Amino acid sequence: MTVNQSDAKVSEIDLAYCRAAIYSAMVLGFQPPTDETLCRLLARDSKSSLTQAASMLYPTREPNLICKIEALPDAEEADRSSLATRYRLFFGHTARGQIPPYETEYGNEALFQQPQELGDLMGFYRAFGLVLKSGKHERPDHISCECEFLMFLALKEAYALEQDNREMLAETRKAEKLFLRDHLGRFLPTFVTQLTREDPSGFYSILGELCLCFVAAECVRLQVTLGLANLGLRPADDSRVPMACASGTECGAMPGACMPKGDTEL
């Protein structure tokens, strides 16, 4: 019995690391493309690792993440200049690009929703000892930052399992569930719907479909209802909503932007 319990525990640890690996790929993919990020995401070894992670998570191949991973170009085939142009076209230099990558731009039912949502996001980050790295100028509701936080939670879940810390494990899994329900899972279907409409068969459409497929499976696992695919956008002329987090300071939250409280940045 002891051996079986240990084997099950190791399996859960491995699965948590697999989820972290897939979230990490989404973090890289939704950053402005650089030679470094594209190499880290699209190198053959990286894609092979993602395929292995998907196989471990879903041995029956449903949902078929492997097919979507294989649809991504290899690093040698990716044209960084072209992808950078597409990135600027879709996501723009401001919050209201063609396809906003910011959660709080979605949902036009409440004009004053944005400050509360940003405050809730910052509350999640701070609850796990994370602050935003100084010098970064991206909002905490960027899709890349939200994926990074879920990557962090998956790694923390693996650590809690390794340490057999049941309280930490319960709190981490609760945060995963609530964050998916209230944040990434809420707006992602609409975001991806816009991507597939504007960039059919393109890199960002494939990446978005991969992200949605994975997040939808996570919502099923955690018994969370996935958001709608037809959310409206917050009115563009809503000048009453500040473009800052609840703390009143400018926020930055791209990959590597989160760090534990203290002097050491990750």
Contacts in CASP RR format, 6 or more apart in sequence:
PFRMAT RR
TARGET T0000
AUTHOR 0000-0000-0000
METHOD contacts of the structure
MODEL  1
MTVNQSDAKVSEIDLAYCRAAIYSAMVLGFQPPTDETLCRLLARDSKSSL
TQAASMLYPTREPNLICKIEALPDAEEADRSSLATRYRLFFGHTARGQIP
PYETEYGNEALFQQPQELGDLMGFYRAFGLVLKSGKHERPDHISCECEFL
MFLALKEAYALEQDNREMLAETRKAEKLFLRDHLGRFLPTFVTQLTREDP
SGFYSILGELCLCFVAAECVRLQVTLGLANLGLRPADDSRVPMACASGTE
CGAMPGACMPKGDTEL
9 161 0 8 1.000
9 164 0 8 1.000
12 161 0 8 1.000
13 158 0 8 1.000
13 161 0 8 1.000
13 162 0 8 1.000
14 56 0 8 1.000
15 56 0 8 1.000
15 57 0 8 1.000
16 154 0 8 1.000
16 155 0 8 1.000
16 157 0 8 1.000
16 158 0 8 1.000
16 161 0 8 1.000
17 53 0 8 1.000
17 154 0 8 1.000
17 155 0 8 1.000
17 158 0 8 1.000
18 53 0 8 1.000
18 54 0 8 1.000
18 56 0 8 1.000
18 57 0 8 1.000
19 53 0 8 1.000
19 57 0 8 1.000
19 150 0 8 1.000
19 154 0 8 1.000
19 218 0 8 1.000
20 151 0 8 1.000
20 154 0 8 1.000
20 155 0 8 1.000
20 158 0 8 1.000
21 49 0 8 1.000
21 50 0 8 1.000
21 53 0 8 1.000
22 50 0 8 1.000
22 53 0 8 1.000
22 54 0 8 1.000
22 57 0 8 1.000
22 65 0 8 1.000
22 214 0 8 1.000
23 147 0 8 1.000
23 148 0 8 1.000
23 150 0 8 1.000
23 151 0 8 1.000
23 154 0 8 1.000
24 151 0 8 1.000
25 41 0 8 1.000
25 46 0 8 1.000
25 50 0 8 1.000
25 210 0 8 1.000
26 143 0 8 1.000
26 144 0 8 1.000
26 147 0 8 1.000
26 207 0 8 1.000
26 210 0 8 1.000
26 211 0 8 1.000
26 214 0 8 1.000
27 144 0 8 1.000
27 147 0 8 1.000
27 148 0 8 1.000
27 151 0 8 1.000
27 255 0 8 1.000
28 37 0 8 1.000
28 40 0 8 1.000
28 41 0 8 1.000
28 255 0 8 1.000
29 37 0 8 1.000
29 41 0 8 1.000
29 144 0 8 1.000
29 207 0 8 1.000
30 101 0 8 1.000
30 142 0 8 1.000
30 143 0 8 1.000
30 144 0 8 1.000
30 147 0 8 1.000
30 207 0 8 1.000
30 211 0 8 1.000
31 37 0 8 1.000
31 144 0 8 1.000
31 254 0 8 1.000
31 255 0 8 1.000
32 84 0 8 1.000
32 87 0 8 1.000
33 78 0 8 1.000
33 80 0 8 1.000
33 83 0 8 1.000
33 84 0 8 1.000
33 87 0 8 1.000
34 80 0 8 1.000
35 80 0 8 1.000
38 75 0 8 1.000
38 78 0 8 1.000
38 80 0 8 1.000
38 83 0 8 1.000
39 75 0 8 1.000
40 46 0 8 1.000
41 72 0 8 1.000
41 75 0 8 1.000
42 72 0 8 1.000
42 73 0 8 1.000
42 74 0 8 1.000
42 75 0 8 1.000
42 78 0 8 1.000
43 74 0 8 1.000
43 75 0 8 1.000
44 74 0 8 1.000
44 75 0 8 1.000
47 69 0 8 1.000
47 70 0 8 1.000
47 72 0 8 1.000
47 74 0 8 1.000
50 69 0 8 1.000
51 66 0 8 1.000
51 69 0 8 1.000
51 70 0 8 1.000
54 65 0 8 1.000
54 66 0 8 1.000
54 69 0 8 1.000
55 61 0 8 1.000
55 66 0 8 1.000
57 65 0 8 1.000
57 217 0 8 1.000
58 65 0 8 1.000
58 217 0 8 1.000
63 213 0 8 1.000
63 214 0 8 1.000
63 216 0 8 1.000
63 217 0 8 1.000
64 213 0 8 1.000
65 210 0 8 1.000
65 213 0 8 1.000
65 214 0 8 1.000
65 217 0 8 1.000
68 206 0 8 1.000
68 209 0 8 1.000
68 210 0 8 1.000
68 213 0 8 1.000
69 210 0 8 1.000
71 206 0 8 1.000
72 203 0 8 1.000
72 206 0 8 1.000
72 207 0 8 1.000
72 210 0 8 1.000
73 203 0 8 1.000
78 203 0 8 1.000
83 203 0 8 1.000
86 199 0 8 1.000
86 202 0 8 1.000
86 203 0 8 1.000
86 204 0 8 1.000
87 204 0 8 1.000
89 98 0 8 1.000
90 97 0 8 1.000
90 98 0 8 1.000
90 99 0 8 1.000
90 195 0 8 1.000
90 198 0 8 1.000
90 199 0 8 1.000
90 204 0 8 1.000
91 97 0 8 1.000
91 98 0 8 1.000
91 99 0 8 1.000
91 100 0 8 1.000
91 101 0 8 1.000
92 98 0 8 1.000
95 102 0 8 1.000
95 105 0 8 1.000
95 139 0 8 1.000
95 243 0 8 1.000
96 105 0 8 1.000
96 233 0 8 1.000
96 236 0 8 1.000
98 198 0 8 1.000
99 191 0 8 1.000
99 194 0 8 1.000
99 195 0 8 1.000
99 198 0 8 1.000
100 106 0 8 1.000
100 191 0 8 1.000
100 233 0 8 1.000
101 142 0 8 1.000
101 143 0 8 1.000
101 144 0 8 1.000
101 191 0 8 1.000
102 139 0 8 1.000
102 141 0 8 1.000
102 142 0 8 1.000
102 143 0 8 1.000
103 117 0 8 1.000
103 121 0 8 1.000
103 141 0 8 1.000
103 143 0 8 1.000
103 146 0 8 1.000
103 183 0 8 1.000
103 184 0 8 1.000
103 186 0 8 1.000
103 187 0 8 1.000
104 113 0 8 1.000
104 114 0 8 1.000
104 117 0 8 1.000
104 118 0 8 1.000
104 139 0 8 1.000
104 141 0 8 1.000
104 234 0 8 1.000
105 233 0 8 1.000
105 234 0 8 1.000
106 186 0 8 1.000
106 187 0 8 1.000
106 190 0 8 1.000
106 191 0 8 1.000
106 231 0 8 1.000
106 232 0 8 1.000
106 233 0 8 1.000
106 234 0 8 1.000
107 113 0 8 1.000
107 187 0 8 1.000
107 231 0 8 1.000
107 232 0 8 1.000
107 233 0 8 1.000
107 234 0 8 1.000
108 231 0 8 1.000
108 232 0 8 1.000
108 233 0 8 1.000
108 234 0 8 1.000
108 235 0 8 1.000
111 234 0 8 1.000
111 235 0 8 1.000
111 238 0 8 1.000
111 240 0 8 1.000
111 241 0 8 1.000
112 240 0 8 1.000
112 241 0 8 1.000
113 234 0 8 1.000
113 241 0 8 1.000
114 234 0 8 1.000
114 238 0 8 1.000
114 241 0 8 1.000
114 242 0 8 1.000
115 241 0 8 1.000
115 242 0 8 1.000
115 246 0 8 1.000
117 141 0 8 1.000
117 183 0 8 1.000
118 139 0 8 1.000
118 140 0 8 1.000
118 141 0 8 1.000
118 244 0 8 1.000
118 245 0 8 1.000
118 246 0 8 1.000
118 251 0 8 1.000
119 245 0 8 1.000
119 246 0 8 1.000
120 182 0 8 1.000
120 183 0 8 1.000
121 140 0 8 1.000
121 141 0 8 1.000
121 146 0 8 1.000
121 183 0 8 1.000
121 245 0 8 1.000
122 140 0 8 1.000
122 245 0 8 1.000
122 246 0 8 1.000
122 247 0 8 1.000
122 251 0 8 1.000
123 246 0 8 1.000
124 149 0 8 1.000
124 175 0 8 1.000
124 178 0 8 1.000
124 179 0 8 1.000
124 183 0 8 1.000
125 131 0 8 1.000
125 132 0 8 1.000
125 140 0 8 1.000
125 149 0 8 1.000
125 258 0 8 1.000
127 175 0 8 1.000
128 152 0 8 1.000
128 153 0 8 1.000
128 156 0 8 1.000
128 175 0 8 1.000
129 260 0 8 1.000
129 261 0 8 1.000
130 149 0 8 1.000
130 152 0 8 1.000
130 258 0 8 1.000
130 259 0 8 1.000
130 260 0 8 1.000
130 261 0 8 1.000
131 258 0 8 1.000
131 259 0 8 1.000
131 260 0 8 1.000
131 261 0 8 1.000
132 140 0 8 1.000
132 245 0 8 1.000
132 251 0 8 1.000
132 252 0 8 1.000
132 253 0 8 1.000
132 257 0 8 1.000
132 258 0 8 1.000
133 252 0 8 1.000
133 256 0 8 1.000
133 257 0 8 1.000
133 258 0 8 1.000
133 259 0 8 1.000
133 265 0 8 1.000
133 266 0 8 1.000
135 252 0 8 1.000
136 251 0 8 1.000
136 252 0 8 1.000
136 253 0 8 1.000
136 254 0 8 1.000
136 257 0 8 1.000
137 250 0 8 1.000
137 252 0 8 1.000
138 144 0 8 1.000
138 145 0 8 1.000
138 251 0 8 1.000
138 252 0 8 1.000
138 253 0 8 1.000
138 254 0 8 1.000
138 257 0 8 1.000
139 145 0 8 1.000
139 243 0 8 1.000
139 245 0 8 1.000
139 251 0 8 1.000
139 252 0 8 1.000
139 253 0 8 1.000
140 245 0 8 1.000
140 251 0 8 1.000
140 252 0 8 1.000
140 253 0 8 1.000
141 183 0 8 1.000
142 253 0 8 1.000
142 254 0 8 1.000
143 184 0 8 1.000
143 188 0 8 1.000
143 191 0 8 1.000
143 211 0 8 1.000
144 253 0 8 1.000
144 254 0 8 1.000
144 255 0 8 1.000
145 252 0 8 1.000
145 253 0 8 1.000
145 254 0 8 1.000
145 255 0 8 1.000
145 257 0 8 1.000
145 258 0 8 1.000
146 179 0 8 1.000
146 183 0 8 1.000
146 184 0 8 1.000
147 184 0 8 1.000
147 211 0 8 1.000
148 253 0 8 1.000
148 255 0 8 1.000
148 256 0 8 1.000
148 257 0 8 1.000
148 258 0 8 1.000
149 179 0 8 1.000
149 258 0 8 1.000
150 176 0 8 1.000
150 179 0 8 1.000
150 180 0 8 1.000
150 184 0 8 1.000
152 258 0 8 1.000
153 172 0 8 1.000
153 175 0 8 1.000
153 176 0 8 1.000
153 179 0 8 1.000
154 176 0 8 1.000
156 168 0 8 1.000
156 172 0 8 1.000
157 169 0 8 1.000
157 172 0 8 1.000
157 173 0 8 1.000
157 176 0 8 1.000
159 165 0 8 1.000
159 168 0 8 1.000
160 166 0 8 1.000
160 168 0 8 1.000
160 169 0 8 1.000
160 172 0 8 1.000
161 169 0 8 1.000
173 222 0 8 1.000
176 218 0 8 1.000
176 222 0 8 1.000
177 222 0 8 1.000
177 223 0 8 1.000
177 224 0 8 1.000
180 215 0 8 1.000
180 218 0 8 1.000
180 219 0 8 1.000
180 222 0 8 1.000
180 224 0 8 1.000
181 219 0 8 1.000
181 224 0 8 1.000
181 225 0 8 1.000
184 215 0 8 1.000
185 215 0 8 1.000
185 219 0 8 1.000
185 224 0 8 1.000
185 226 0 8 1.000
185 227 0 8 1.000
186 227 0 8 1.000
186 231 0 8 1.000
187 227 0 8 1.000
187 231 0 8 1.000
188 211 0 8 1.000
188 212 0 8 1.000
188 215 0 8 1.000
188 226 0 8 1.000
188 227 0 8 1.000
189 212 0 8 1.000
189 226 0 8 1.000
189 227 0 8 1.000
189 228 0 8 1.000
189 229 0 8 1.000
190 227 0 8 1.000
190 228 0 8 1.000
190 229 0 8 1.000
190 230 0 8 1.000
190 231 0 8 1.000
190 232 0 8 1.000
191 208 0 8 1.000
192 208 0 8 1.000
192 209 0 8 1.000
192 211 0 8 1.000
192 212 0 8 1.000
192 229 0 8 1.000
193 229 0 8 1.000
193 230 0 8 1.000
195 204 0 8 1.000
195 205 0 8 1.000
195 208 0 8 1.000
196 205 0 8 1.000
196 208 0 8 1.000
196 209 0 8 1.000
198 205 0 8 1.000
199 205 0 8 1.000
215 226 0 8 1.000
216 226 0 8 1.000
218 224 0 8 1.000
219 225 0 8 1.000
219 226 0 8 1.000
234 241 0 8 1.000
242 248 0 8 1.000
244 250 0 8 1.000
244 251 0 8 1.000
245 251 0 8 1.000
256 266 0 8 1.000
258 266 0 8 1.000
259 265 0 8 1.000
259 266 0 8 1.000
260 266 0 8 1.000
END
